Amino acid sequence: MKLSNKIYSKSVLGAGILIAASLFPSCKKEFLNVPQQGQQQSEVFWRTADDANKGVNAIYGNLRSWENTGFPAVAIESMGSDDAEKGSSPSDGSFFLDFDTFTIDPNQGNIGGFWNGQYRNINYCNQVLDNVPAITMDAALKAQYLAEAKFVRAWSYFRLVRAFGAVPLRLTVPKDASEYNIPRTDATQVYAQIEKDLTEAAEALPVSYPSTGLGRATKGAALTMHAKVAMYLKKWNDVLTYTNSVMGMSYSLLPSFESVFRLPNENSTESIFEIQCALVPGNPEASNSQYSQVQGVRGARGGGWGFNVPTADLAASFETGDPRRDATIIFRGETTPQGDVIDASGDNPMYNQKSYVPFSLFVNGFNEGAQQNVRILRFSDALLMNAEAANELGNTTQALSSLERVRARARQGNTAILPAVTTTDQGAIRTAIYRERRSEFAMEFDRYFDVIRQGRGAAVFGPKGWRAGRNEIWPLPQTEIDLSGGLLTQNPGY
């Protein structure tokens, strides 16, 4: 079979995917110059184990694309929350305000961008899953490659289903044009497939890799992702089982919360899964991540565009003395721990410190912060999911123990702050865990859907215009509905 860049909407995305050779050394650039939808590549692919490796590497390279980590992800996964607001200059990126106030038009381009980004991920995964089984190669390595593809496919469908509800479920590469236009699949079935992929991935993925495989999906990543999916489905016994397994692995919290997000600690013992990014000397195209650039300090050389900035509500939400506040938020006029002086008269009072890269590391001709990995799953998430599941199942002792591990790291030895939670009341513990999740994962694109799955959307986001029965999910891209000839239907209220 020939390599194709077809995606599973009917729209055309022509951009090829570039993968930094320093991240995945065996991936050659000529493999990455993929054609537009509907075109075929002259070179026959999927013959050797090296082809299989390149196919899997392409999956990872695509994860740092604009659709996955730029404006589309900011709009869908962050802007609706009470943690973030538009930022930048008042006239720049005004469309973000429509996401912030829930007045969005289904024709807004970032909805389609997010949709197409996830289906492009899925397409790359399905190409591996369709073609690698027929390649003669080491059986264990083949099983690993297939498991990696299933992990990323599951994560992409999870992002889609929590954003849009029912979505088309595509598990194979379309054979011809007649297989492109398929209806939405009920969200329950989509979640069932996500869980199936993650179960199978966890069975085949290794616990760890040698240094040459750093950044690939592991057994711990599959289990943690499955726990997260189960948490959204309120399958508390499963959440507890999966997180207990992860807690028995070699993960640990770094002593300093702020250090988790700095370049020297990428893929640390706290990291469960990260999108791998790099600044490749002499190759700006391969250094294509704009995750930090989009959110960086506006007006500073080496900063960025200044979008997706923390809100005053977030700044006020941290407990007194919590070091995570200063580790999460760059305040106008401060000097960062790395020595960058933030202009006291800048456009925005705050910026996201978790995406921050020191200005001195900027290289002219490259995106600001292109080398910053995107943290997707951290060990503290496994601990807090474990605490929540244990509490929901009535195991107060375990709930408080897992919660305390996160708070103990946050206080960093200062016993005057962040006292241990000692209540045994289930409701009070639940509230404490919800608050802890906000403090721990602020500005990590977690808060918005976290609040919705907790059933608190109206209470938390109502003042911004959020309405129950409508805003639990975003509208489908109108372009996809139009291209489907009406086979795809719009979500209620849009």
SVG drawing of the C-alpha trace seen along z (x, -y; Angstrom):
<svg xmlns="http://www.w3.org/2000/svg" viewBox="-31 -50 53 62">
<polyline fill="none" stroke="black" stroke-width="0.4" points="0.0,0.0 1.1,-3.5 1.5,-6.1 -1.3,-8.6 -2.0,-11.8 -5.8,-11.4 -7.9,-12.5 -11.3,-11.4 -13.2,-14.5 -14.0,-15.5 -12.0,-18.7 -8.5,-19.0 -5.4,-19.6 -2.3,-19.8 0.5,-20.4 3.0,-17.6 4.4,-16.6 8.0,-17.1 9.7,-15.0 12.9,-16.1 15.6,-13.6 17.1,-14.2 13.9,-13.0 13.4,-9.9 16.7,-9.3 15.5,-6.6 12.8,-8.8 13.9,-10.2 12.7,-13.4 11.6,-12.0 9.0,-9.8 7.5,-12.9 6.8,-14.8 3.3,-13.4 0.7,-14.5 -2.6,-16.2 -5.8,-14.3 -6.8,-12.3 -3.3,-12.1 -1.0,-9.1 2.7,-8.9 4.8,-7.2 6.9,-5.4 5.5,-2.1 5.7,-2.0 4.9,0.5 7.4,3.2 10.0,3.3 10.5,3.0 12.1,-0.4 9.0,-1.5 6.9,-0.5 9.2,-2.5 8.9,-5.5 5.1,-5.2 5.0,-5.2 7.5,-8.1 5.2,-10.1 2.4,-9.6 4.5,-11.2 5.8,-14.0 2.2,-15.0 1.3,-15.5 3.2,-18.8 1.3,-20.2 -0.6,-23.5 -4.0,-21.8 -2.9,-19.7 -1.1,-22.4 -1.8,-25.8 -4.9,-28.0 -7.3,-25.1 -6.3,-23.3 -6.3,-26.5 -9.8,-27.4 -11.4,-24.0 -9.6,-22.8 -8.6,-25.9 -10.4,-29.1 -13.8,-28.1 -12.4,-27.6 -12.1,-30.1 -8.4,-29.6 -7.6,-31.3 -8.6,-34.3 -7.7,-35.6 -4.6,-37.7 -2.4,-39.3 -3.5,-42.8 -7.2,-43.8 -7.7,-43.7 -5.7,-40.5 -7.4,-37.0 -10.8,-38.4 -12.4,-35.1 -11.1,-33.6 -13.7,-35.8 -16.5,-33.8 -15.1,-30.6 -14.6,-32.4 -18.3,-33.6 -19.8,-30.5 -21.2,-32.6 -19.2,-30.6 -20.3,-30.1 -19.9,-26.6 -18.1,-28.2 -15.3,-29.4 -12.1,-27.9 -10.5,-26.7 -13.3,-24.2 -12.6,-22.7 -8.8,-22.9 -9.1,-20.9 -11.4,-18.3 -9.1,-17.9 -6.1,-17.7 -7.5,-14.8 -8.6,-12.9 -5.2,-13.4 -3.7,-11.8 -6.2,-9.0 -5.3,-8.6 -1.6,-8.1 -2.5,-5.6 -4.8,-3.7 -2.2,-3.5 0.1,-1.8 -2.6,0.5 -3.8,1.5 -0.3,2.1 2.2,3.1 0.6,6.5 1.6,7.7 5.3,6.7 7.7,9.5 9.6,8.3 10.3,9.0 7.0,10.0 7.6,8.2 8.5,5.0 5.5,5.3 3.2,5.6 4.9,2.5 4.3,0.4 0.7,1.4 0.2,0.7 1.8,-2.8 -0.7,-3.5 -3.6,-2.3 -2.5,-4.6 -2.4,-7.7 -5.6,-6.8 -7.4,-6.4 -6.1,-9.7 -7.2,-11.5 -10.7,-10.0 -10.9,-10.9 -10.1,-14.5 -12.8,-14.4 -15.6,-12.7 -15.3,-15.0 -15.2,-18.0 -18.0,-17.1 -19.9,-14.1 -20.8,-11.6 -18.2,-11.6 -17.5,-9.4 -15.6,-6.4 -13.0,-5.4 -10.9,-2.4 -9.4,-1.6 -8.1,-3.6 -10.9,-4.2 -10.4,-2.1 -12.2,-4.5 -14.3,-7.7 -17.5,-5.9 -16.0,-5.1 -15.3,-8.7 -18.7,-9.9 -19.8,-8.1 -22.3,-9.1 -21.6,-10.0 -21.1,-7.1 -22.8,-7.3 -20.4,-8.6 -20.9,-5.4 -19.5,-3.3 -16.6,-5.7 -15.7,-5.4 -15.9,-1.6 -13.4,-1.7 -11.1,-4.0 -11.1,-1.7 -10.5,1.3 -7.5,-0.4 -6.0,-1.4 -6.5,2.1 -4.7,3.7 -2.0,1.0 -1.2,1.5 -0.8,5.3 1.9,4.8 3.7,1.6 6.9,1.8 7.2,0.2 10.2,-1.8 12.5,-2.3 16.3,-2.8 17.3,-6.4 16.9,-6.1 13.2,-5.5 12.6,-8.3 9.1,-9.9 7.3,-6.9 4.1,-5.7 4.6,-3.2 2.5,-0.8 2.2,-3.5 0.9,-6.0 -1.8,-3.6 -2.9,-2.8 -2.9,-6.4 -4.9,-7.5 -7.3,-4.6 -7.8,-5.8 -8.6,-9.3 -11.1,-7.9 -12.6,-5.7 -12.8,-8.8 -14.9,-10.6 -17.2,-7.6 -17.3,-7.4 -16.0,-3.8 -14.3,-4.3 -13.2,-0.7 -11.3,-0.8 -9.8,-4.2 -8.5,-2.8 -7.2,0.4 -5.3,-1.4 -3.9,-4.1 -2.8,-1.6 -0.8,0.2 0.8,-3.1 1.6,-4.0 3.5,-0.7 5.8,-1.6 8.9,-3.7 7.3,-7.2 7.9,-9.8 7.2,-13.5 10.1,-15.9 11.0,-17.8 10.2,-21.2 6.9,-21.8 8.4,-24.7 11.1,-22.4 8.7,-20.0 8.1,-22.4 11.7,-23.4 13.7,-22.0 16.3,-20.0 13.4,-17.9 11.6,-16.9 10.7,-13.2 11.6,-13.1 10.5,-10.5 7.3,-12.5 6.5,-12.4 4.1,-9.8 3.6,-11.1 4.8,-14.2 4.6,-15.5 8.3,-15.6 9.5,-18.9 13.0,-20.2 14.9,-23.0 16.9,-21.3 19.9,-23.5 19.6,-24.6 16.1,-23.1 13.3,-25.5 10.8,-23.3 11.5,-20.4 11.3,-22.7 7.7,-23.4 6.1,-23.4 4.3,-26.7 2.9,-25.7 5.2,-28.0 5.2,-30.7 1.5,-31.1 1.5,-31.6 4.8,-33.3 5.4,-36.7 4.2,-39.3 6.7,-42.0 9.8,-40.2 12.4,-39.0 12.3,-35.3 8.8,-35.5 5.8,-35.0 2.4,-36.1 0.8,-36.3 -2.4,-34.3 -4.2,-32.0 -3.2,-33.9 -4.1,-33.2 -7.2,-34.9 -7.4,-36.9 -9.8,-34.2 -7.1,-31.6 -4.5,-33.7 -6.9,-34.2 -7.8,-30.5 -4.6,-29.1 -4.3,-28.5 -2.2,-31.1 1.5,-30.5 1.0,-27.7 4.3,-27.8 2.4,-26.5 0.9,-29.9 4.2,-31.5 5.3,-28.4 2.1,-28.6 1.9,-32.3 4.4,-34.8 3.3,-38.2 4.0,-41.5 7.0,-43.2 8.5,-40.1 11.9,-38.5 11.6,-34.8 13.7,-32.2 15.7,-32.0 16.5,-35.7 14.2,-37.1 12.7,-40.5 9.1,-40.9 8.1,-44.3 6.0,-46.0 4.1,-47.9 3.3,-44.9 0.0,-44.1 -1.1,-41.5 -0.8,-41.2 0.0,-37.5 1.3,-34.7 1.5,-30.9 4.7,-30.0 4.3,-26.3 4.9,-26.9 7.7,-29.4 11.1,-29.0 13.9,-31.4 14.4,-34.2 18.1,-33.5 17.3,-30.2 15.6,-31.9 17.3,-31.3 16.6,-33.8 14.6,-32.2 12.9,-29.6 9.6,-29.7 10.0,-31.0 10.1,-28.1 10.1,-25.5 12.1,-23.1 9.5,-22.9 7.8,-19.5 4.1,-19.5 3.3,-17.7 0.2,-15.5 0.2,-13.0 2.0,-13.5 2.3,-11.3 0.5,-13.8 -2.6,-13.2 -2.4,-9.5 -2.2,-10.3 -5.2,-12.6 -7.3,-10.3 -6.5,-7.6 -7.5,-9.9 -10.8,-10.7 -11.6,-7.1 -10.8,-5.9 -13.0,-8.7 -15.9,-7.8 -15.6,-4.2 -15.6,-5.1 -11.9,-4.4 -11.1,-7.6 -7.7,-6.4 -6.3,-5.8 -7.9,-9.0 -6.2,-11.2 -2.9,-9.4 -2.8,-10.0 -4.0,-13.5 -1.3,-14.2 1.5,-13.0 0.6,-15.8 0.2,-18.4 3.5,-17.4 5.4,-18.0 3.7,-21.3 4.6,-22.6 8.2,-21.7 9.0,-21.2 7.3,-24.3 4.9,-23.0 3.3,-26.4 1.4,-26.1 -0.9,-23.6 -1.8,-21.6 -2.8,-18.0 -6.5,-17.4 -7.8,-15.4 -11.5,-15.4 -13.2,-12.1 -16.4,-13.5 -16.7,-12.2 -18.2,-15.5 -15.5,-17.6 -12.7,-15.3 -14.3,-15.5 -14.2,-19.3 -10.6,-19.3 -9.6,-17.0 -11.4,-19.3 -9.5,-22.3 -6.2,-20.4 -6.7,-19.4 -7.2,-23.1 -4.0,-24.2 -1.9,-21.3 -3.0,-21.3 -3.9,-25.0 -3.0,-26.1 -2.4,-22.5 -5.6,-22.3 -7.3,-20.1 -9.6,-22.5 -12.4,-23.1 -13.5,-19.5 -12.6,-18.5 -15.2,-20.8 -17.8,-19.6 -17.3,-15.9 -17.6,-16.8 -21.1,-18.2 -20.2,-21.7 -20.3,-23.5 -23.2,-25.8 -22.0,-26.7 -18.4,-27.5 -18.8,-28.7 -22.3,-30.0 -21.2,-33.6 -19.3,-33.4 -22.4,-32.3 -22.2,-28.5 -25.6,-26.8 -26.5,-23.3 -27.9,-21.2 -25.9,-23.0 -22.3,-23.8 -21.2,-20.4 -19.9,-19.9 -18.8,-22.3 -20.5,-22.5 -19.4,-20.3 -17.6,-22.2 -20.2,-23.5 -17.9,-22.8 -17.9,-19.1 -21.7,-19.0 -22.0,-20.7 -19.4,-18.4 -21.2,-15.4 -24.4,-16.4 -26.2,-16.6 -25.2,-13.0 -23.5,-14.7 -25.9,-16.5 -25.2,-19.5 -25.1,-19.4 -28.3,-20.8 -28.3,-24.6 -25.9,-25.4"/>
</svg>
